[in-house]
Amino acid sequence: MLQDLRQSRGVFRLKIRLHDDGVLIGWDIERRPGYDPKKRNQYGNPTYVAPVHTFVGGDFREAEIFNGKAVRMGWYIHPKTGERIETDF
């Protein structure tokens, strides 16, 4: 993962989620393919490019939400039982 991050631009994200029974740790690399800071919209702001996350790992992953609905369920590993639990957040 670190070698890929060094070769290609991106942002390493370390994520911490507090749970009633412990702490969950997650990570990924965020990239915005096609983003060009010189491209501007009609208001002069940089054109938005949605992020793409790779090398997702750890104790949890967020759901992918589109138009208010989960198109990919999120999940987390329960800190005490080790059970994988699916979520819509």
N, C-alpha and C positions, 0 to 999 in steps of 0.2 A: 504494500500500500504506500509506504513512504517513498519507494523508488518511483512509482507511478506519479506521485505528487511532485517529486523533484523534476521529472521529465516533462510533465504537462502542467499547465497552470491550474490552480484550484485552491480551495479553502478547506483545510482540515477542521471539522467541527467535532468538538467533544461535548457531549450532552449529558446532563445530570437530571434525573427525575427522582423526586422524593416520593416514597411510598410509605404507607402506614407501618409496614413490616420491614423497611430497610431502604437502601439507596440503589437506584438502577443507573447504570452507566451505558452510554451508547456513543457511537462515532460514525462518521461518514466523510466523504469528500464531496463538496459542492462545486459544481461548475456551471457556467452559463454559456453553452456553445452558441456561437453566432453573435455574441454580444460585442458591440463595437461602440466605445464611448464617443466616437465622432458622429454616429448616426443620431439624428434628433427627430422628434415628432413635431407636429405643427405648432406646439407651444414652446419649442426650444429645449425641451427636457430630453435626456437620454432615452432611447427606445427601450422598453422593457423586454427582457428575455427571461423566460421561466427557468428556474434552476433545475439541474439534473443531479441526482445524488447517486454516487457509486461507492463501492466498498463499505456498504452499510453493515454494521455489526454491533454486538453488545447485548445488553439485556432487554432492549425494547426497540420498536420501530413505529413511527407515527403512521396513521392512516393517510391515504391519499384522498383528498376531498375535491370534488368537482361539482359545482352548482349546488353546494350544500349537502351532497350525498357522498358517502364513502365508496370510491371505486376500487380501492384496495384496502382491506382491513388492516388496522394496526395490531400489534401484539406486544406482550411483555412476558418475561419469565418471572413468576412469583418468587420473591426472595427466600421464602421459607420452604415451600413445597417443591420448587423447581418446575412447576407446571407451566406450560405455555398457554396464555390466555389471550384470545382475540378481542380487540376493541374497535369501536368506530371513531376513535379519536387518536 
